[in-house]
């Protein structure tokens, strides 16, 4: 059986990347990370990957001639390293249909709200502005829309009086670090069945 190879796309600190690396080390996730790719040369995710002897690549969006050029380089790099499951871990780019179709049904994303509520780049700000009492995080398949793909797992956290974006984000992030490895393991174990918008988890 061919080993599953993950390609992790990140734009920032790489804390979800670290949780995935930890889950691989403990055997929760039965795969290897073939490459970590960032769109920002200063992303800490690159350092985490290099410290773990994982291939780390920066494809700087600012140095690409267009979004198409950027995504073609992304797809080429993922294919070069034999990636068969793409993991978005704080990757702050909306992917085009070209990219999504290149890895159809093989892209997972994590979002820091209970989708379909509060999609987009400012979830914590929007949650607090709206005044809801519960937020959380969502793992979903990626489709051509923004944060609109079929939902795999969700976990909630309370929104507390006096919360700021930072305090709420910190509590949600704790949940992300356990939920994302769980979803990846379910995918790799063949336990996810997608039926329209429903994701059925087999026991």
Secondary structure, DSSP 8 states (H G I E B T S, - for coil): ----EEEEEESS--HHHHHHHHHHHHTSS--EEEEEEESSTT-HHHHHHHHTT--EEE--GGGSSSHHHHHHHHHHHHHHTT-SEEEESS------HHHHHHTTT-EEEEESS-TTTT-STTHHHHHHHHT-SEEEEEEEE--SSSS-S-EEEEEEEE--TT--HHHHHHHHHHHHHHHHHHHHHHHHTT-EEEETTEEEE--
